Amino acid sequence: MESGAVFSGLHRHPTPPSHHLILGHSRCAIKFFPPLFTDKKLFSSHPQSLQLQKQSDLALYRNGNNNHVNSVRVASPASNVTSELADIDWDNLGFGLMPTDYMYMMKCSQGDSFSKGELQRFGKIELSPSAGVLNYGQGLFEGLKAYRKHDGNILLFRPEENAIRLRMGAERMCMPSPTVEQFIEAVRATVLANERWIPPPGKGSLYIRPLLMGSGAVLGLAPAPEYTFLIYVSPVGNYFKEGLAPINLIVETEMHRATPGGTGGVKTIGNYAAVLKAQGTAKANGYSDVLYLDSVHKRYLEEVSSCNVFVVKGNVISTPAIKGTILPGITRKSILDVARSQGFQVEERLVTVDELINADEVFCTGTAVVVSPVGSITYQNERITYGNDGVGRVSQQLYSALTSLQMGLTEDKMGWIVELK
Ligand SMILES: Cc1ncc(COP(=O)(O)O)c(C=O)c1O
């Protein structure tokens, strides 16, 4: 769907005024496209209260957003509107893209700083065929989640960590990046504008995907002249079809995800294209994902395609140290703290592939998977199994502790939760 298509269909104003929410640094100055959104008061502090006003608007909306048809509520302008859940099957969310109402966009030129972003209807974006991101892979992404609490509040988990990681990645990839404050403000605005897509408590979360890309045209190899920061969101359930059930990994010995001095430690888009082949082969052979080894010695554990890995032995929980080839996961960092607070001894160090043989448990961590217990790891045709097909005690304990915190079910003594309302 073209984002413009929804608006061009309205034809209420000869020259359409801005239909975007304009967001500055910390302030939210809002311009709306009447008559789709007629009551500006509704949106001044709560963009989540967006509602379609008239039956005719519903029809126009329907043309451009087929998948949203059932979820649109027609409210009278005077009604006291609260966010209503989208009408989708909340009990069967997977980890796939479900287009929502709004996305966030902010642009800046090379050498400048990001200054002003805006919410737009979710839809396609326009790029020059010679955009830096398309030709030279100048792109980064982030991933975080918003949870709906029983009391109606919306929670983010450590969004400043994602902002900081994006900034570190941007420095590596020669891109300007939003400030931490701009990042959090943009996430907040995007989540609230799409509030009706946040799953009910216990059914999943709203996955938030910030992107930073070289959107300007460039032919010779060089940083792009223009950059776009974009955020879109999608309601999600479990990442692995197994859910909390144990996953089955295969250790990859030929293909590598990252090399010393490369970009494995930042969340650049090319890292993910690079793992598709090994991951595809693993899945075709019945494995859930691939566990990578270091590319120099082919002996030390690195990480899985999109999550960090932990090995449990007795009271000791070990994970590969961050040394440039492994993504510094925010869940990883949080699990280390949670485990420490629960009395485990935690170690960040070189972990050899041989340690898998005697481990009591292995689990993976990431925003998408949270904590995912590993049921088996296959290495050089040998299959090592864990937990008698069940979820290991430590994995279960850490999963419960972290998810309870993220969903606002336990007190946040760490100061990790950001409430959006
Ligand atoms: C390669 C890789 N490792 C680890 C992680 C986990 O990071 P986080 O816990 O911040 O989601 C991710 C998350 O996307 C990832 O892509």
The ligand as an SDF file (V2000), in Angstrom:
LIG
                    3D

 16 16  0  0  0  0  0  0  0  0999 V2000
   22.9680  -11.4980   16.0240 C   0  0  0  0  0  0  0  0  0  0  0  0
   22.1970  -11.1710   17.2450 C   0  0  0  0  0  0  0  0  0  0  0  0
   22.6960  -11.5420   18.4280 N   0  0  0  0  0  0  0  0  0  0  0  0
   22.0520  -11.2690   19.5690 C   0  0  0  0  0  0  0  0  0  0  0  0
   20.8290  -10.6210   19.5750 C   0  0  0  0  0  0  0  0  0  0  0  0
   20.1450  -10.3170   20.8600 C   0  0  0  0  0  0  0  0  0  0  0  0
   20.1760   -8.9510   21.1230 O   0  0  0  0  0  0  0  0  0  0  0  0
   19.0470   -8.2820   22.0220 P   0  0  0  0  0  0  0  0  0  0  0  0
   19.0110   -9.0480   23.2770 O   0  0  0  0  0  0  0  0  0  0  0  0
   19.4790   -6.8820   22.1930 O   0  0  0  0  0  0  0  0  0  0  0  0
   17.7850   -8.3990   21.2640 O   0  0  0  0  0  0  0  0  0  0  0  0
   20.2800  -10.2260   18.3660 C   0  0  0  0  0  0  0  0  0  0  0  0
   18.9940   -9.5280   18.3830 C   0  0  0  0  0  0  0  0  0  0  0  0
   18.4470   -9.1390   17.4620 O   0  0  0  0  0  0  0  0  0  0  0  0
   20.9710  -10.5070   17.1730 C   0  0  0  0  0  0  0  0  0  0  0  0
   20.4760  -10.1430   15.9960 O   0  0  0  0  0  0  0  0  0  0  0  0
  1  2  1  0
  2  3  1  0
  2 15  2  0
  3  4  2  0
  4  5  1  0
  5  6  1  0
  5 12  2  0
  6  7  1  0
  7  8  1  0
  8  9  2  0
  8 10  1  0
  8 11  1  0
 12 13  1  0
 12 15  1  0
 13 14  2  0
 15 16  1  0
M  END
$$$$
